[in-house]
Amino acid sequence: MNAYMYLQTSTLLNDKFKEKKKRNPSFSIRSWATQLGLKSHGALQQMLAGKRGIPKKYIHNIAKSLDLSVGETMYFETLVDFEKAKTQDEKNVYYERLNHLRPQKREVKFLDVEHYKYFQNPLHSIIRTLIEREDFVNDPAWIQKTLRFKTSQREIEEVINRLKTLDLLDEKDGKLIKKYKAIQNKTDVPSKAVQEFHKKMSTVAQEEVSKQSVSEREYNSFCFNIKKGQLQNAKKRLREFTQEFMDEFEASSKQSDDTYHLNIQLFSLTNKLDNKKQGVTK
């Protein structure tokens, strides 16, 4: 297990638990909690669900249980600090430390969205995902035929070349190889590139709602009221859900035969009005 590929402690813990469970079917969260010196297995369940941070005093016990190297333990401890950071400045400090601690050939890459074209065209992430399918063929014509939306073979070739230039793909013996498990931009940072990405994928979703059968897709939409003070908690919960969803349903490399995109959008429907200025009374 390579700890450097993880961006969330809960994902790392879940993967390790599955690994232990596979080797020993009788292994349980309760027994693992006892090994770690936790007073309650409920605390470990919350850590696995990403609902509770990892206390500092348990870091080394957990690192030992995960069989982490000295370098990976330092990375893991910094990741715990990164998750607990309350301000963007604090997160940036720990983010830089994480980057510094990762080996040269790391499996996770953060992109500065203002300097790369990666997020400007969803085809970059789609092709990076496609190449991990067991039926993938390294041929622009095959990729063009496989995709539901319109694109040209020339654009596909350009995207593949750009991915190589950005050091996000390798090609060996005619086979494309994904170099990093995850690509991530900093959350809550405005970017025209990311905005363009979401616009294009929303357009694809709009088109596919009438093209795909209900057995192939799932569309849900809700309109609700919320207290302003709960917005950040709501966004945090959506991010946690997304990670949990991916952990459960994303297939391992070369073990899949279909490709999906999950869109999650949360946005305000109303303007912020000053009732006093508008002459509105309750």
VEXDREN-2710 file (C-alpha; in Angstrom, 1 decimal):
% VEXDREN-2710
k/r/px/py/pz
1/MET/0.0/0.0/0.0
2/ASN/1.4/3.4/-1.0
3/ALA/0.2/6.1/1.4
4/TYR/1.4/8.9/-1.0
5/MET/-1.5/8.2/-3.4
6/TYR/-4.1/9.2/-0.8
7/LEU/-5.6/12.6/-0.2
8/GLN/-8.0/11.5/2.5
9/THR/-7.2/9.6/5.7
10/SER/-10.7/7.9/5.6
11/THR/-10.0/6.4/2.2
12/LEU/-6.6/5.1/3.3
13/LEU/-8.1/3.5/6.4
14/ASN/-11.0/2.0/4.4
15/ASP/-8.6/0.4/1.9
16/LYS/-6.5/-1.0/4.6
17/PHE/-9.5/-2.4/6.4
18/LYS/-10.7/-4.1/3.2
19/GLU/-7.2/-5.5/2.8
20/LYS/-7.1/-6.9/6.3
21/LYS/-10.6/-8.3/5.9
22/LYS/-9.7/-10.1/2.7
23/ARG/-6.7/-11.8/4.4
24/ASN/-8.8/-12.6/7.5
25/PRO/-12.6/-12.7/7.0
26/SER/-13.2/-12.7/10.8
27/PHE/-11.3/-9.4/11.1
28/SER/-13.7/-6.6/12.3
29/ILE/-13.8/-2.9/13.1
30/ARG/-14.1/-3.8/16.7
31/SER/-11.0/-6.0/16.8
32/TRP/-9.0/-3.4/14.8
33/ALA/-10.1/-0.7/17.2
34/THR/-8.8/-2.8/20.1
35/GLN/-5.4/-3.3/18.3
36/LEU/-5.1/0.5/17.9
37/GLY/-5.8/1.1/21.5
38/LEU/-9.1/2.9/20.9
39/LYS/-11.6/2.9/23.8
40/SER/-14.6/2.5/21.4
41/HIS/-14.9/0.9/18.0
42/GLY/-17.5/3.6/17.3
43/ALA/-14.7/6.1/17.1
44/LEU/-12.9/4.1/14.4
45/GLN/-16.2/3.8/12.5
46/GLN/-16.5/7.6/12.4
47/MET/-12.9/7.9/11.2
48/LEU/-13.6/5.3/8.4
49/ALA/-16.7/7.4/7.4
50/GLY/-14.7/10.6/7.4
51/LYS/-16.9/12.1/10.1
52/ARG/-14.2/12.3/12.8
53/GLY/-10.6/13.5/12.6
54/ILE/-7.8/11.2/13.8
55/PRO/-6.5/12.2/17.2
56/LYS/-2.7/12.9/17.3
57/LYS/-2.1/10.4/20.0
58/TYR/-3.3/7.5/17.8
59/ILE/-1.3/8.5/14.7
60/HIS/1.7/6.2/15.3
61/ASN/-0.4/3.3/16.3
62/ILE/-2.4/3.6/13.1
63/ALA/0.7/4.1/11.0
64/LYS/2.2/0.9/12.5
65/SER/-1.1/-1.0/11.8
66/LEU/-1.0/0.3/8.2
67/ASP/2.7/-0.8/7.8
68/LEU/3.7/2.7/6.8
69/SER/7.4/3.6/6.3
70/VAL/9.0/6.5/8.2
71/GLY/8.3/8.8/5.2
72/GLU/4.8/7.6/4.8
73/THR/4.1/8.1/8.5
74/MET/5.3/11.7/8.2
75/TYR/3.0/12.1/5.1
76/PHE/0.1/10.5/7.0
77/GLU/0.6/12.8/10.0
78/THR/0.7/15.9/7.7
79/LEU/-2.5/14.7/5.9
80/VAL/-4.2/14.5/9.3
81/ASP/-3.1/18.2/9.9
82/PHE/-4.3/19.1/6.4
83/GLU/-7.8/17.8/7.1
84/LYS/-8.0/19.6/10.4
85/ALA/-6.8/22.9/9.0
86/LYS/-9.5/25.6/9.5
87/THR/-8.4/28.3/7.1
88/GLN/-7.3/28.2/3.5
89/ASP/-3.9/29.6/4.5
90/GLU/-3.3/26.7/6.9
91/LYS/-4.4/24.2/4.2
92/ASN/-2.0/25.8/1.8
93/VAL/0.9/25.3/4.3
94/TYR/0.1/21.6/4.8
95/TYR/-0.5/21.1/1.1
96/GLU/3.0/22.3/0.3
97/ARG/4.3/19.9/3.0
98/LEU/2.4/17.0/1.4
99/ASN/3.9/17.9/-2.0
100/HIS/7.4/18.0/-0.5
101/LEU/6.9/14.7/1.3
102/ARG/5.7/12.8/-1.8
103/PRO/8.4/10.9/-3.7
104/GLN/9.4/12.1/-7.2
105/LYS/7.1/9.5/-8.9
106/ARG/4.0/10.1/-6.8
107/GLU/0.6/8.9/-7.6
108/VAL/-1.4/12.0/-6.8
109/LYS/-0.9/15.3/-8.6
110/PHE/-2.4/18.7/-7.7
111/LEU/-2.8/21.0/-10.7
112/ASP/-2.6/24.8/-10.6
113/VAL/-5.7/25.3/-12.7
114/GLU/-4.5/28.8/-13.9
115/HIS/-1.5/27.3/-15.6
116/TYR/-2.8/24.1/-17.2
117/LYS/-5.5/23.5/-19.8
118/TYR/-6.5/20.2/-18.2
119/PHE/-9.7/21.5/-16.7
120/GLN/-10.7/23.5/-19.8
121/ASN/-11.7/20.4/-21.7
122/PRO/-13.4/17.4/-19.9
123/LEU/-12.0/15.1/-22.6
124/HIS/-8.7/15.2/-20.6
125/SER/-10.2/13.5/-17.6
126/ILE/-12.4/11.3/-19.7
127/ILE/-9.5/9.8/-21.6
128/ARG/-7.5/9.4/-18.5
129/THR/-10.4/7.4/-17.1
130/LEU/-11.1/5.4/-20.3
131/ILE/-7.5/4.0/-20.5
132/GLU/-8.1/2.0/-17.3
133/ARG/-10.9/0.0/-18.8
134/GLU/-10.2/-3.6/-19.6
135/ASP/-11.5/-3.1/-23.2
136/PHE/-9.6/0.1/-23.9
137/VAL/-8.0/0.4/-27.4
138/ASN/-5.3/3.0/-27.9
139/ASP/-6.8/4.3/-31.1
140/PRO/-8.5/7.8/-31.6
141/ALA/-11.1/6.1/-33.9
142/TRP/-12.0/3.7/-31.2
143/ILE/-12.2/6.5/-28.6
144/GLN/-14.3/8.6/-30.9
145/LYS/-16.8/5.7/-31.5
146/THR/-17.0/4.8/-27.8
147/LEU/-17.8/8.3/-26.6
148/ARG/-21.5/9.4/-26.6
149/PHE/-20.8/13.0/-27.4
150/LYS/-19.3/14.5/-30.5
151/THR/-15.5/15.0/-30.8
152/SER/-13.0/14.6/-33.6
153/GLN/-10.1/12.2/-33.8
154/ARG/-7.8/15.2/-34.2
155/GLU/-9.1/16.6/-30.9
156/ILE/-8.5/13.3/-29.2
157/GLU/-5.0/13.1/-30.5
158/GLU/-4.3/16.7/-29.2
159/VAL/-5.7/15.8/-25.8
160/ILE/-3.5/12.7/-25.5
161/ASN/-0.5/14.7/-26.6
162/ARG/-1.3/17.4/-24.0
163/LEU/-1.7/14.8/-21.3
164/LYS/1.8/13.5/-22.1
165/THR/3.2/17.0/-22.1
166/LEU/1.6/17.6/-18.7
167/ASP/3.2/14.4/-17.4
168/LEU/-0.2/12.8/-16.8
169/LEU/0.2/10.0/-19.3
170/ASP/2.9/7.7/-20.4
171/GLU/3.0/5.5/-23.5
172/LYS/5.0/2.2/-23.5
173/ASP/4.9/-0.4/-26.3
174/GLY/1.8/1.3/-27.8
175/LYS/-0.1/1.3/-24.5
176/LEU/-1.2/4.4/-22.6
177/ILE/-0.5/4.4/-18.9
178/LYS/-2.1/6.7/-16.3
179/LYS/0.7/8.2/-14.2
180/TYR/-1.3/9.5/-11.3
181/LYS/-4.3/8.0/-9.6
182/ALA/-5.9/11.4/-8.9
183/ILE/-5.9/14.9/-10.3
184/GLN/-7.2/17.6/-7.9
185/ASN/-7.5/21.3/-7.9
186/LYS/-7.7/23.4/-4.7
187/THR/-11.3/23.5/-3.5
188/ASP/-13.1/26.8/-3.2
189/VAL/-10.7/28.6/-5.5
190/PRO/-12.4/30.4/-8.4
191/SER/-11.1/29.5/-11.8
192/LYS/-12.3/30.2/-15.4
193/ALA/-10.9/26.8/-16.4
194/VAL/-12.9/24.9/-13.8
195/GLN/-16.0/26.9/-14.6
196/GLU/-15.7/26.0/-18.2
197/PHE/-15.3/22.3/-17.3
198/HIS/-18.5/22.3/-15.3
199/LYS/-20.4/24.2/-18.1
200/LYS/-19.4/21.6/-20.6
201/MET/-20.2/18.6/-18.5
202/SER/-23.6/20.2/-17.6
203/THR/-24.2/20.5/-21.3
204/VAL/-23.4/16.8/-21.8
205/ALA/-25.8/15.9/-18.9
206/GLN/-28.5/18.1/-20.5
207/GLU/-28.2/16.3/-23.8
208/GLU/-28.0/12.8/-22.4
209/VAL/-31.1/13.1/-20.2
210/SER/-33.2/12.5/-23.4
211/LYS/-30.8/10.2/-25.1
212/GLN/-30.2/7.6/-22.4
213/SER/-32.8/5.2/-21.0
214/VAL/-33.7/5.5/-17.3
215/SER/-32.1/2.2/-16.7
216/GLU/-28.7/3.7/-17.8
217/ARG/-28.8/7.0/-15.9
218/GLU/-29.9/8.5/-12.6
219/TYR/-31.0/12.2/-12.5
220/ASN/-32.3/13.8/-9.3
221/SER/-33.0/17.4/-8.5
222/PHE/-34.2/19.1/-5.3
223/CYS/-35.1/22.6/-4.3
224/PHE/-34.8/23.4/-0.6
225/ASN/-34.2/26.2/1.9
226/ILE/-31.1/26.3/4.1
227/LYS/-29.7/28.5/6.8
228/LYS/-26.7/30.5/5.6
229/GLY/-24.6/29.2/8.5
230/GLN/-25.0/25.6/7.3
231/LEU/-23.8/26.1/3.8
232/GLN/-20.1/25.2/4.4
233/ASN/-21.2/22.1/6.3
234/ALA/-23.5/21.1/3.4
235/LYS/-20.6/21.5/1.0
236/LYS/-18.3/19.5/3.2
237/ARG/-20.9/16.7/3.4
238/LEU/-21.3/16.6/-0.4
239/ARG/-17.5/16.2/-0.7
240/GLU/-17.5/13.4/1.8
241/PHE/-20.4/11.7/0.0
242/THR/-18.6/12.0/-3.3
243/GLN/-15.5/10.4/-1.9
244/GLU/-17.5/7.6/-0.2
245/PHE/-19.4/7.0/-3.5
246/MET/-16.2/6.7/-5.5
247/ASP/-14.6/4.4/-2.9
248/GLU/-17.5/2.0/-3.2
249/PHE/-18.2/2.0/-6.9
250/GLU/-15.0/3.0/-8.8
251/ALA/-13.6/-0.2/-10.4
252/SER/-10.0/-1.1/-10.1
253/SER/-7.8/-0.6/-13.1
254/LYS/-8.5/-3.0/-16.0
255/GLN/-11.6/-4.4/-14.3
256/SER/-14.3/-2.2/-15.8
257/ASP/-16.2/-2.1/-19.1
258/ASP/-18.2/1.2/-18.9
259/THR/-17.5/4.8/-18.1
260/TYR/-19.8/7.3/-16.2
261/HIS/-19.6/10.8/-15.0
262/LEU/-21.1/12.0/-11.7
263/ASN/-22.3/15.7/-11.6
264/ILE/-23.1/17.3/-8.3
265/GLN/-24.2/20.9/-8.3
266/LEU/-25.3/23.0/-5.3
267/PHE/-26.2/26.6/-6.1
268/SER/-28.4/29.4/-4.8
269/LEU/-31.6/30.2/-6.6
270/THR/-32.3/33.6/-4.9
271/ASN/-30.7/37.0/-4.8
272/LYS/-29.6/38.6/-1.5
273/LEU/-32.0/41.4/-0.9
274/ASP/-31.9/44.1/1.7
275/ASN/-35.5/44.1/2.8
276/LYS/-35.2/47.5/4.4
277/LYS/-34.0/49.2/1.2
278/GLN/-36.6/47.4/-0.8
279/GLY/-39.4/48.7/1.5
280/VAL/-40.4/45.1/2.4
281/THR/-41.9/44.4/5.8
282/LYS/-42.7/41.1/7.4
END
